[in-house]
Amino acid sequence: MKKYASNEITLMQFIFIIHGAQVGAGIFSLPMDVAEKAGSDGWISVILAWCCNIIASILIVLTFKKYPNDTLPDLLIRLCGKLIGKLLIIPITAYHAFFVCILLSSTMLFVKHWFLPLTQDYLVMILLIIPGYFVARSGLRVLGRYCELIFYMMIWMPFILLIPLKDSHWIHFLPLLKEGWMPVFNGLQTTIYSYLGFEIVFFLYPFLQKKQLAIRGVVIANTLTLIVYLGITMICFAYFSPDDITSYNQPLLNLLKTIEFRFLERFDMIFLVLYLFVISTAWLPYSFVAIFSTGHLLGKEAPAPYTAILFLAVITIVIVVHPSWNLVQQWQQFGSKIGVGYAYVLPLFLYLYIQIYSRFRRSES
């Protein structure tokens, strides 16, 4: 009997939730971050990071194939016992709740900077959270439908970025590997941080209707993210010179300012408003996992109270701390370091542990 049959998701929803969790506000600064580390060869780092993601994602799927009805909390309790399993769930819940706070805080600062500079922080945060609350409390199936809808609604956005290519210079990419492979590997660290979000597969797998397609799903989701990241990085590199791009904190925003139509001058403002929907597909999956893990921890799976507590905690942090760009960046750097261990090291450890655990059980029986 399927434990989560009432909230199953389709393959497309599975793909779009993973892709949505990966693509957020960090996309605006990604070209500059990569250029600082790897120069004009930074696009190679983006491809290498995609390869790392594919391997880690497939490891997660292979780990859960032996226990197809378990999420990560279920698996930890199965392998480590109830007490230790629940203790291990606490840092996992805190990790996802922390990323909800980071993503919402960066979105709040983003809105204040471009649209509502005189509005109080907590009011902007409340405006962001209210519509998201109704999605987060409704379960994974509603979240999957929401992510799929947003993807189809915003699929035109990357094609708009092709307009500045007429003023671009592809000679900026030459010579290839002018400083060797070491800068490319240095840039890999930055791009791996940007790809975080795929680790939500730890929680999505048991909800997937056709689990035999899970590997195909994670490959497609990560490839969609690769297309977005690689396309934006290469367009920014081609438009800005290798030396010039590092002088912009958010090169994509500067690129958007150059796009004009006869009937619309500030197209970048329209783009940014609509992009808020895309950003919501990044923090809502993390919210789902934090709420779901809390329910597992406390033994009550009603999501509404935990959703309210999570978002009230985020609003309280904003009121008390008043996060700035520098503080949020520090949070991101700290969270990303933990995320690398959680997303890349934990799947390998779990996979090896389960192989040993399964052989040990077989030898006992």
ROZA-718528 format. One record per residue (C-alpha): residue number from 1; residue in three letters; x, y, z. Coordinates in nm, 3 decimals, m for minus. Example, Ala and Ser with C-alpha at 12.3 -4.5 7.8 and 13.67 -1.06 7.14 Angstrom:
+------+------+---------+---------+---------+
! resi ! resn !       X !       Y !       Z !
+------+------+---------+---------+---------+
!    1 !  ALA !   1.230 !  m0.450 !   0.780 !
!    2 !  SER !   1.367 !  m0.106 !   0.714 !
+------+------+---------+---------+---------+
***
This chain:
+------+------+---------+---------+---------+
! resi ! resn !       X !       Y !       Z !
+------+------+---------+---------+---------+
!    1 !  MET !   0.000 !   0.000 !   0.000 !
!    2 !  LYS !   0.130 !   0.344 !  m0.093 !
!    3 !  LYS !   0.171 !   0.564 !   0.212 !
!    4 !  TYR !   0.141 !   0.893 !   0.021 !
!    5 !  ALA !  m0.108 !   0.788 !  m0.250 !
!    6 !  SER !  m0.347 !   1.074 !  m0.167 !
!    7 !  ASN !  m0.088 !   1.336 !  m0.262 !
!    8 !  GLU !   0.088 !   1.179 !  m0.562 !
!    9 !  ILE !   0.242 !   1.395 !  m0.833 !
!   10 !  THR !   0.300 !   1.337 !  m1.203 !
!   11 !  LEU !   0.639 !   1.321 !  m1.374 !
!   12 !  MET !   0.595 !   1.675 !  m1.512 !
!   13 !  GLN !   0.514 !   1.812 !  m1.168 !
!   14 !  PHE !   0.815 !   1.625 !  m1.027 !
!   15 !  ILE !   1.038 !   1.788 !  m1.290 !
!   16 !  PHE !   0.903 !   2.140 !  m1.244 !
!   17 !  ILE !   0.922 !   2.132 !  m0.863 !
!   18 !  ILE !   1.293 !   2.037 !  m0.879 !
!   19 !  HIS !   1.364 !   2.293 !  m1.152 !
!   20 !  GLY !   1.172 !   2.564 !  m0.965 !
!   21 !  ALA !   1.362 !   2.493 !  m0.642 !
!   22 !  GLN !   1.692 !   2.551 !  m0.826 !
!   23 !  VAL !   1.616 !   2.875 !  m1.011 !
!   24 !  GLY !   1.570 !   3.181 !  m0.791 !
!   25 !  ALA !   1.697 !   3.535 !  m0.740 !
!   26 !  GLY !   2.060 !   3.416 !  m0.752 !
!   27 !  ILE !   2.036 !   3.397 !  m1.129 !
!   28 !  PHE !   2.084 !   3.775 !  m1.153 !
!   29 !  SER !   2.435 !   3.765 !  m1.002 !
!   30 !  LEU !   2.547 !   3.423 !  m1.133 !
!   31 !  PRO !   2.740 !   3.555 !  m1.440 !
!   32 !  MET !   2.939 !   3.796 !  m1.221 !
!   33 !  ASP !   3.008 !   3.531 !  m0.955 !
!   34 !  VAL !   3.133 !   3.284 !  m1.216 !
!   35 !  ALA !   3.339 !   3.547 !  m1.401 !
!   36 !  GLU !   3.522 !   3.646 !  m1.081 !
!   37 !  LYS !   3.640 !   3.288 !  m1.031 !
!   38 !  ALA !   3.684 !   3.152 !  m1.384 !
!   39 !  GLY !   3.687 !   3.454 !  m1.617 !
!   40 !  SER !   3.538 !   3.400 !  m1.963 !
!   41 !  ASP !   3.568 !   3.021 !  m1.915 !
!   42 !  GLY !   3.303 !   3.031 !  m1.644 !
!   43 !  TRP !   3.046 !   2.873 !  m1.876 !
!   44 !  ILE !   3.251 !   2.550 !  m1.857 !
!   45 !  SER !   3.207 !   2.556 !  m1.477 !
!   46 !  VAL !   2.830 !   2.570 !  m1.527 !
!   47 !  ILE !   2.843 !   2.251 !  m1.737 !
!   48 !  LEU !   3.070 !   2.070 !  m1.489 !
!   49 !  ALA !   2.837 !   2.162 !  m1.201 !
!   50 !  TRP !   2.548 !   2.014 !  m1.400 !
!   51 !  CYS !   2.742 !   1.686 !  m1.427 !
!   52 !  CYS !   2.793 !   1.682 !  m1.048 !
!   53 !  ASN !   2.422 !   1.745 !  m0.997 !
!   54 !  ILE !   2.320 !   1.462 !  m1.227 !
!   55 !  ILE !   2.541 !   1.216 !  m1.037 !
!   56 !  ALA !   2.411 !   1.328 !  m0.696 !
!   57 !  SER !   2.046 !   1.324 !  m0.813 !
!   58 !  ILE !   2.077 !   0.973 !  m0.956 !
!   59 !  LEU !   2.238 !   0.854 !  m0.632 !
!   60 !  ILE !   1.938 !   0.985 !  m0.437 !
!   61 !  VAL !   1.696 !   0.798 !  m0.666 !
!   62 !  LEU !   1.898 !   0.475 !  m0.648 !
!   63 !  THR !   1.905 !   0.503 !  m0.268 !
!   64 !  PHE !   1.527 !   0.530 !  m0.242 !
!   65 !  LYS !   1.456 !   0.257 !  m0.497 !
!   66 !  LYS !   1.499 !   0.001 !  m0.219 !
!   67 !  TYR !   1.244 !   0.188 !  m0.003 !
!   68 !  PRO !   1.006 !   0.348 !  m0.257 !
!   69 !  ASN !   0.746 !   0.453 !   0.000 !
!   70 !  ASP !   0.989 !   0.633 !   0.231 !
!   71 !  THR !   1.085 !   0.998 !   0.242 !
!   72 !  LEU !   1.417 !   1.095 !   0.402 !
!   73 !  PRO !   1.265 !   1.117 !   0.756 !
!   74 !  ASP !   1.104 !   0.773 !   0.709 !
!   75 !  LEU !   1.435 !   0.629 !   0.590 !
!   76 !  LEU !   1.633 !   0.778 !   0.879 !
!   77 !  ILE !   1.389 !   0.632 !   1.132 !
!   78 !  ARG !   1.403 !   0.295 !   0.954 !
!   79 !  LEU !   1.783 !   0.284 !   0.949 !
!   80 !  CYS !   1.869 !   0.452 !   1.280 !
!   81 !  GLY !   1.570 !   0.382 !   1.502 !
!   82 !  LYS !   1.298 !   0.618 !   1.618 !
!   83 !  LEU !   1.498 !   0.824 !   1.867 !
!   84 !  ILE !   1.814 !   0.881 !   1.662 !
!   85 !  GLY !   1.609 !   0.916 !   1.341 !
!   86 !  LYS !   1.402 !   1.197 !   1.491 !
!   87 !  LEU !   1.714 !   1.368 !   1.622 !
!   88 !  LEU !   1.854 !   1.363 !   1.268 !
!   89 !  ILE !   1.531 !   1.512 !   1.132 !
!   90 !  ILE !   1.582 !   1.827 !   1.342 !
!   91 !  PRO !   1.885 !   1.966 !   1.148 !
!   92 !  ILE !   1.718 !   1.870 !   0.817 !
!   93 !  THR !   1.408 !   2.069 !   0.915 !
!   94 !  ALA !   1.624 !   2.361 !   1.029 !
!   95 !  TYR !   1.821 !   2.353 !   0.700 !
!   96 !  HIS !   1.509 !   2.389 !   0.485 !
!   97 !  ALA !   1.350 !   2.648 !   0.716 !
!   98 !  PHE !   1.675 !   2.847 !   0.703 !
!   99 !  PHE !   1.667 !   2.845 !   0.322 !
!  100 !  VAL !   1.303 !   2.962 !   0.329 !
!  101 !  CYS !   1.419 !   3.258 !   0.539 !
!  102 !  ILE !   1.714 !   3.329 !   0.304 !
!  103 !  LEU !   1.505 !   3.313 !  m0.015 !
!  104 !  LEU !   1.220 !   3.520 !   0.126 !
!  105 !  SER !   1.460 !   3.780 !   0.270 !
!  106 !  SER !   1.646 !   3.819 !  m0.061 !
!  107 !  THR !   1.312 !   3.848 !  m0.244 !
!  108 !  MET !   1.195 !   4.109 !   0.006 !
!  109 !  LEU !   1.512 !   4.315 !  m0.048 !
!  110 !  PHE !   1.472 !   4.270 !  m0.421 !
!  111 !  VAL !   1.114 !   4.411 !  m0.409 !
!  112 !  LYS !   1.214 !   4.698 !  m0.179 !
!  113 !  HIS !   1.507 !   4.799 !  m0.399 !
!  114 !  TRP !   1.315 !   4.803 !  m0.727 !
!  115 !  PHE !   0.952 !   4.873 !  m0.641 !
!  116 !  LEU !   0.876 !   4.970 !  m0.278 !
!  117 !  PRO !   1.181 !   5.145 !  m0.130 !
!  118 !  LEU !   0.983 !   5.330 !   0.139 !
!  119 !  THR !   0.775 !   5.033 !   0.257 !
!  120 !  GLN !   0.862 !   4.858 !   0.582 !
!  121 !  ASP !   1.045 !   4.525 !   0.555 !
!  122 !  TYR !   0.782 !   4.323 !   0.737 !
!  123 !  LEU !   0.498 !   4.462 !   0.522 !
!  124 !  VAL !   0.674 !   4.353 !   0.203 !
!  125 !  MET !   0.736 !   4.012 !   0.360 !
!  126 !  ILE !   0.368 !   3.975 !   0.453 !
!  127 !  LEU !   0.266 !   4.062 !   0.096 !
!  128 !  LEU !   0.497 !   3.788 !  m0.033 !
!  129 !  ILE !   0.390 !   3.528 !   0.220 !
!  130 !  ILE !   0.009 !   3.560 !   0.212 !
!  131 !  PRO !  m0.044 !   3.407 !  m0.136 !
!  132 !  GLY !   0.236 !   3.155 !  m0.077 !
!  133 !  TYR !   0.073 !   3.041 !   0.248 !
!  134 !  PHE !  m0.231 !   2.902 !   0.067 !
!  135 !  VAL !  m0.010 !   2.702 !  m0.168 !
!  136 !  ALA !   0.223 !   2.575 !   0.105 !
!  137 !  ARG !  m0.058 !   2.455 !   0.331 !
!  138 !  SER !  m0.236 !   2.265 !   0.052 !
!  139 !  GLY !   0.012 !   1.982 !   0.007 !
!  140 !  LEU !   0.253 !   1.863 !  m0.257 !
!  141 !  ARG !   0.001 !   1.801 !  m0.535 !
!  142 !  VAL !  m0.113 !   2.165 !  m0.531 !
!  143 !  LEU !   0.250 !   2.278 !  m0.517 !
!  144 !  GLY !   0.330 !   2.060 !  m0.820 !
!  145 !  ARG !   0.040 !   2.208 !  m1.018 !
!  146 !  TYR !   0.150 !   2.558 !  m0.919 !
!  147 !  CYS !   0.512 !   2.502 !  m1.031 !
!  148 !  GLU !   0.395 !   2.350 !  m1.359 !
!  149 !  LEU !   0.160 !   2.644 !  m1.425 !
!  150 !  ILE !   0.431 !   2.902 !  m1.353 !
!  151 !  PHE !   0.676 !   2.723 !  m1.583 !
!  152 !  TYR !   0.431 !   2.732 !  m1.874 !
!  153 !  MET !   0.335 !   3.095 !  m1.805 !
!  154 !  MET !   0.697 !   3.217 !  m1.792 !
!  155 !  ILE !   0.851 !   2.998 !  m2.063 !
!  156 !  TRP !   0.883 !   3.305 !  m2.290 !
!  157 !  MET !   1.126 !   3.482 !  m2.055 !
!  158 !  PRO !   1.455 !   3.323 !  m2.171 !
!  159 !  PHE !   1.376 !   3.402 !  m2.535 !
!  160 !  ILE !   1.352 !   3.776 !  m2.456 !
!  161 !  LEU !   1.716 !   3.765 !  m2.349 !
!  162 !  LEU !   1.816 !   3.674 !  m2.704 !
!  163 !  ILE !   1.739 !   4.032 !  m2.817 !
!  164 !  PRO !   2.071 !   4.183 !  m2.692 !
!  165 !  LEU !   2.269 !   3.923 !  m2.891 !
!  166 !  LYS !   2.269 !   4.156 !  m3.192 !
!  167 !  ASP !   2.508 !   4.382 !  m2.998 !
!  168 !  SER !   2.718 !   4.099 !  m2.854 !
!  169 !  HIS !   3.074 !   3.995 !  m2.938 !
!  170 !  TRP !   3.151 !   3.623 !  m2.923 !
!  171 !  ILE !   3.524 !   3.695 !  m2.938 !
!  172 !  HIS !   3.498 !   3.756 !  m2.563 !
!  173 !  PHE !   3.510 !   3.377 !  m2.516 !
!  174 !  LEU !   3.851 !   3.343 !  m2.680 !
!  175 !  PRO !   4.099 !   3.203 !  m2.611 !
!  176 !  LEU !   3.944 !   2.899 !  m2.444 !
!  177 !  LEU !   4.108 !   2.787 !  m2.118 !
!  178 !  LYS !   4.357 !   3.071 !  m2.143 !
!  179 !  GLU !   4.460 !   3.019 !  m1.778 !
!  180 !  GLY !   4.417 !   2.641 !  m1.770 !
!  181 !  TRP !   4.164 !   2.428 !  m1.583 !
!  182 !  MET !   4.230 !   2.557 !  m1.231 !
!  183 !  PRO !   4.010 !   2.872 !  m1.262 !
!  184 !  VAL !   3.733 !   2.654 !  m1.410 !
!  185 !  PHE !   3.743 !   2.427 !  m1.105 !
!  186 !  ASN !   3.745 !   2.733 !  m0.878 !
!  187 !  GLY !   3.431 !   2.854 !  m1.055 !
!  188 !  LEU !   3.274 !   2.511 !  m1.002 !
!  189 !  GLN !   3.228 !   2.590 !  m0.634 !
!  190 !  THR !   3.016 !   2.897 !  m0.713 !
!  191 !  THR !   2.799 !   2.721 !  m0.970 !
!  192 !  ILE !   2.739 !   2.419 !  m0.746 !
!  193 !  TYR !   2.586 !   2.657 !  m0.491 !
!  194 !  SER !   2.352 !   2.791 !  m0.760 !
!  195 !  TYR !   2.233 !   2.441 !  m0.850 !
!  196 !  LEU !   2.119 !   2.361 !  m0.495 !
!  197 !  GLY !   1.752 !   2.268 !  m0.478 !
!  198 !  PHE !   1.766 !   1.925 !  m0.640 !
!  199 !  GLU !   1.807 !   1.772 !  m0.292 !
!  200 !  ILE !   1.430 !   1.804 !  m0.256 !
!  201 !  VAL !   1.423 !   1.467 !  m0.438 !
!  202 !  PHE !   1.483 !   1.321 !  m0.089 !
!  203 !  PHE !   1.118 !   1.408 !  m0.021 !
!  204 !  LEU !   0.957 !   1.395 !  m0.366 !
!  205 !  TYR !   1.042 !   1.038 !  m0.468 !
!  206 !  PRO !   0.772 !   0.850 !  m0.270 !
!  207 !  PHE !   0.507 !   1.090 !  m0.404 !
!  208 !  LEU !   0.596 !   1.023 !  m0.770 !
!  209 !  GLN !   0.331 !   0.817 !  m0.951 !
!  210 !  LYS !   0.568 !   0.641 !  m1.194 !
!  211 !  LYS !   0.881 !   0.586 !  m0.992 !
!  212 !  GLN !   1.052 !   0.401 !  m1.278 !
!  213 !  LEU !   1.078 !   0.741 !  m1.452 !
!  214 !  ALA !   1.246 !   0.915 !  m1.157 !
!  215 !  ILE !   1.597 !   0.911 !  m1.306 !
!  216 !  ARG !   1.462 !   1.052 !  m1.632 !
!  217 !  GLY !   1.284 !   1.320 !  m1.429 !
!  218 !  VAL !   1.590 !   1.437 !  m1.236 !
!  219 !  VAL !   1.800 !   1.444 !  m1.554 !
!  220 !  ILE !   1.538 !   1.656 !  m1.736 !
!  221 !  ALA !   1.494 !   1.892 !  m1.437 !
!  222 !  ASN !   1.868 !   1.951 !  m1.399 !
!  223 !  THR !   1.906 !   1.992 !  m1.775 !
!  224 !  LEU !   1.635 !   2.260 !  m1.780 !
!  225 !  THR !   1.829 !   2.443 !  m1.510 !
!  226 !  LEU !   2.151 !   2.398 !  m1.710 !
!  227 !  ILE !   1.986 !   2.552 !  m2.019 !
!  228 !  VAL !   1.874 !   2.856 !  m1.817 !
!  229 !  TYR !   2.205 !   2.907 !  m1.633 !
!  230 !  LEU !   2.428 !   2.837 !  m1.932 !
!  231 !  GLY !   2.219 !   3.055 !  m2.165 !
!  232 !  ILE !   2.217 !   3.354 !  m1.928 !
!  233 !  THR !   2.588 !   3.317 !  m1.848 !
!  234 !  MET !   2.691 !   3.300 !  m2.213 !
!  235 !  ILE !   2.465 !   3.589 !  m2.319 !
!  236 !  CYS !   2.604 !   3.810 !  m2.040 !
!  237 !  PHE !   2.962 !   3.709 !  m2.126 !
!  238 !  ALA !   2.902 !   3.787 !  m2.493 !
!  239 !  TYR !   2.738 !   4.125 !  m2.423 !
!  240 !  PHE !   2.977 !   4.249 !  m2.154 !
!  241 !  SER !   3.354 !   4.226 !  m2.185 !
!  242 !  PRO !   3.535 !   3.981 !  m1.951 !
!  243 !  ASP !   3.677 !   4.271 !  m1.750 !
!  244 !  ASP !   3.355 !   4.474 !  m1.749 !
!  245 !  ILE !   3.114 !   4.204 !  m1.628 !
!  246 !  THR !   3.275 !   4.181 !  m1.283 !
!  247 !  SER !   3.193 !   4.548 !  m1.219 !
!  248 !  TYR !   2.819 !   4.472 !  m1.216 !
!  249 !  ASN !   2.671 !   4.307 !  m0.906 !
!  250 !  GLN !   2.375 !   4.178 !  m1.107 !
!  251 !  PRO !   2.470 !   4.168 !  m1.476 !
!  252 !  LEU !   2.137 !   4.021 !  m1.584 !
!  253 !  LEU !   1.952 !   4.329 !  m1.455 !
!  254 !  ASN !   2.189 !   4.558 !  m1.646 !
!  255 !  LEU !   2.128 !   4.347 !  m1.955 !
!  256 !  LEU !   1.750 !   4.378 !  m1.913 !
!  257 !  LYS !   1.779 !   4.758 !  m1.901 !
!  258 !  THR !   1.906 !   4.755 !  m2.261 !
!  259 !  ILE !   1.588 !   4.587 !  m2.389 !
!  260 !  GLU !   1.332 !   4.839 !  m2.512 !
!  261 !  PHE !   1.025 !   4.831 !  m2.731 !
!  262 !  ARG !   0.851 !   5.119 !  m2.908 !
!  263 !  PHE !   0.540 !   5.065 !  m2.700 !
!  264 !  LEU !   0.726 !   4.992 !  m2.371 !
!  265 !  GLU !   1.031 !   5.168 !  m2.231 !
!  266 !  ARG !   1.099 !   5.005 !  m1.893 !
!  267 !  PHE !   1.054 !   4.645 !  m1.997 !
!  268 !  ASP !   1.296 !   4.540 !  m1.724 !
!  269 !  MET !   1.042 !   4.644 !  m1.457 !
!  270 !  ILE !   0.771 !   4.427 !  m1.614 !
!  271 !  PHE !   1.015 !   4.137 !  m1.636 !
!  272 !  LEU !   1.113 !   4.171 !  m1.270 !
!  273 !  VAL !   0.753 !   4.184 !  m1.149 !
!  274 !  LEU !   0.666 !   3.866 !  m1.335 !
!  275 !  TYR !   0.988 !   3.700 !  m1.222 !
!  276 !  LEU !   0.859 !   3.715 !  m0.863 !
!  277 !  PHE !   0.634 !   3.421 !  m0.956 !
!  278 !  VAL !   0.942 !   3.224 !  m1.066 !
!  279 !  ILE !   1.118 !   3.306 !  m0.737 !
!  280 !  SER !   0.814 !   3.177 !  m0.545 !
!  281 !  THR !   0.869 !   2.832 !  m0.699 !
!  282 !  ALA !   1.210 !   2.834 !  m0.526 !
!  283 !  TRP !   1.102 !   2.904 !  m0.166 !
!  284 !  LEU !   0.770 !   2.715 !  m0.169 !
!  285 !  PRO !   0.932 !   2.367 !  m0.215 !
!  286 !  TYR !   1.165 !   2.439 !   0.077 !
!  287 !  SER !   0.861 !   2.547 !   0.279 !
!  288 !  PHE !   0.687 !   2.218 !   0.197 !
!  289 !  VAL !   0.987 !   2.015 !   0.316 !
!  290 !  ALA !   1.023 !   2.217 !   0.639 !
!  291 !  ILE !   0.650 !   2.175 !   0.713 !
!  292 !  PHE !   0.649 !   1.806 !   0.620 !
!  293 !  SER !   0.956 !   1.732 !   0.835 !
!  294 !  THR !   0.805 !   1.916 !   1.132 !
!  295 !  GLY !   0.493 !   1.702 !   1.101 !
!  296 !  HIS !   0.708 !   1.388 !   1.102 !
!  297 !  LEU !   0.900 !   1.512 !   1.402 !
!  298 !  LEU !   0.589 !   1.587 !   1.608 !
!  299 !  GLY !   0.379 !   1.298 !   1.479 !
!  300 !  LYS !   0.099 !   1.519 !   1.345 !
!  301 !  GLU !   0.078 !   1.570 !   0.971 !
!  302 !  ALA !  m0.176 !   1.856 !   0.956 !
!  303 !  PRO !   0.022 !   2.117 !   0.757 !
!  304 !  ALA !  m0.176 !   2.436 !   0.830 !
!  305 !  PRO !  m0.046 !   2.506 !   1.185 !
!  306 !  TYR !   0.315 !   2.435 !   1.090 !
!  307 !  THR !   0.284 !   2.656 !   0.782 !
!  308 !  ALA !   0.159 !   2.946 !   0.994 !
!  309 !  ILE !   0.437 !   2.894 !   1.251 !
!  310 !  LEU !   0.708 !   2.882 !   0.983 !
!  311 !  PHE !   0.598 !   3.202 !   0.811 !
!  312 !  LEU !   0.535 !   3.386 !   1.139 !
!  313 !  ALA !   0.890 !   3.295 !   1.242 !
!  314 !  VAL !   1.025 !   3.440 !   0.915 !
!  315 !  ILE !   0.827 !   3.764 !   0.967 !
!  316 !  THR !   0.954 !   3.787 !   1.327 !
!  317 !  ILE !   1.315 !   3.746 !   1.212 !
!  318 !  VAL !   1.267 !   4.026 !   0.959 !
!  319 !  ILE !   1.118 !   4.257 !   1.225 !
!  320 !  VAL !   1.399 !   4.186 !   1.475 !
!  321 !  VAL !   1.702 !   4.160 !   1.245 !
!  322 !  HIS !   1.612 !   4.390 !   0.949 !
!  323 !  PRO !   1.828 !   4.188 !   0.705 !
!  324 !  SER !   2.047 !   4.381 !   0.463 !
!  325 !  TRP !   2.203 !   4.266 !   0.134 !
!  326 !  ASN !   2.533 !   4.195 !   0.308 !
!  327 !  LEU !   2.369 !   3.994 !   0.587 !
!  328 !  VAL !   2.162 !   3.789 !   0.342 !
!  329 !  GLN !   2.477 !   3.723 !   0.140 !
!  330 !  GLN !   2.648 !   3.595 !   0.455 !
!  331 !  TRP !   2.347 !   3.370 !   0.521 !
!  332 !  GLN !   2.369 !   3.241 !   0.165 !
!  333 !  GLN !   2.737 !   3.159 !   0.194 !
!  334 !  PHE !   2.681 !   2.976 !   0.522 !
!  335 !  GLY !   2.374 !   2.790 !   0.395 !
!  336 !  SER !   2.548 !   2.696 !   0.070 !
!  337 !  LYS !   2.838 !   2.534 !   0.255 !
!  338 !  ILE !   2.595 !   2.323 !   0.457 !
!  339 !  GLY !   2.396 !   2.256 !   0.139 !
!  340 !  VAL !   2.695 !   2.106 !  m0.040 !
!  341 !  GLY !   2.733 !   1.849 !   0.239 !
!  342 !  TYR !   2.360 !   1.778 !   0.249 !
!  343 !  ALA !   2.308 !   1.760 !  m0.129 !
!  344 !  TYR !   2.631 !   1.592 !  m0.242 !
!  345 !  VAL !   2.789 !   1.409 !   0.052 !
!  346 !  LEU !   2.473 !   1.271 !   0.219 !
!  347 !  PRO !   2.343 !   1.091 !  m0.096 !
!  348 !  LEU !   2.675 !   0.908 !  m0.138 !
!  349 !  PHE !   2.689 !   0.818 !   0.233 !
!  350 !  LEU !   2.327 !   0.696 !   0.236 !
!  351 !  TYR !   2.375 !   0.493 !  m0.081 !
!  352 !  LEU !   2.681 !   0.313 !   0.058 !
!  353 !  TYR !   2.521 !   0.267 !   0.399 !
!  354 !  ILE !   2.209 !   0.108 !   0.249 !
!  355 !  GLN !   2.417 !  m0.129 !   0.037 !
!  356 !  ILE !   2.600 !  m0.248 !   0.351 !
!  357 !  TYR !   2.276 !  m0.252 !   0.554 !
!  358 !  SER !   2.095 !  m0.463 !   0.292 !
!  359 !  ARG !   2.378 !  m0.716 !   0.265 !
!  360 !  PHE !   2.398 !  m0.743 !   0.641 !
!  361 !  ARG !   2.025 !  m0.814 !   0.668 !
!  362 !  ARG !   2.043 !  m1.074 !   0.389 !
!  363 !  SER !   2.332 !  m1.254 !   0.561 !
!  364 !  GLU !   2.137 !  m1.258 !   0.888 !
!  365 !  SER !   1.827 !  m1.408 !   0.728 !
+------+------+---------+---------+---------+
***
